[in-house]
Amino acid sequence: MAKGAVIGGAGGALIGGIASHSAGGAVVGGVVGAAAGAIVADATRPRHRGTRCHYSSVLNKRVCSYK
């Protein structure tokens, strides 16, 4: 979600600044773009149902398998 917020915020600030020719427009565009980017990123992230995890002593870390 953070990547989506950053990309949306940057794009929104750019578009808002160009459209309004002011710093205020860039700020508003950045805030709206960041919110929209975070929402879209969360809605489109993969959801893993049926995830099984276990600790692997060979790899010395947690290992998960997805269906």
C-alpha positions in Angstrom: 0.0 0.0 0.0 2.9 2.4 0.7 4.1 2.1 -2.9 0.7 2.8 -4.2 0.4 5.9 -1.9 3.7 7.2 -3.0 3.0 6.7 -6.7 -0.5 8.2 -6.4 0.7 11.1 -4.3 3.4 12.0 -6.8 1.1 11.7 -9.8 -1.6 13.7 -8.0 0.7 16.4 -7.0 2.0 16.7 -10.5 -1.4 16.8 -12.1 -2.8 19.1 -9.4 0.1 21.6 -9.8 -0.2 21.6 -13.5 -3.9 22.0 -13.6 -4.1 24.7 -11.0 -0.8 26.5 -11.5 -0.4 26.7 -7.8 1.3 25.0 -4.9 -2.0 24.6 -3.1 -3.3 22.6 -6.0 -0.3 20.4 -6.0 -0.8 19.7 -2.2 -4.4 18.9 -2.7 -3.7 16.7 -5.7 -0.9 14.9 -3.7 -3.2 14.1 -0.8 -6.0 12.9 -3.0 -3.6 10.9 -5.2 -2.0 9.3 -2.2 -5.3 8.2 -0.7 -6.5 6.9 -4.0 -3.2 5.1 -4.6 -3.3 3.4 -1.2 -6.9 2.3 -1.8 -6.2 0.9 -5.2 -3.0 -0.9 -4.1 -4.9 -2.5 -1.2 -7.8 -3.6 -3.4 -5.5 -5.2 -6.0 -2.9 -6.9 -3.8 -2.9 -10.7 -3.9 -4.8 -12.5 -1.1 -3.5 -15.9 -0.2 -6.2 -18.3 1.0 -5.1 -21.7 2.3 -1.7 -20.5 3.4 0.3 -23.0 5.4 3.5 -22.0 7.2 6.1 -23.9 9.2 9.5 -23.3 10.6 12.3 -24.9 8.5 15.3 -25.8 10.6 17.3 -26.4 7.3 16.6 -22.8 6.1 16.5 -21.4 9.6 13.4 -19.4 8.8 9.6 -19.5 8.4 8.5 -21.1 5.1 4.9 -20.7 3.7 3.2 -22.5 0.9 0.2 -21.1 -0.9 -2.6 -23.0 -2.7 
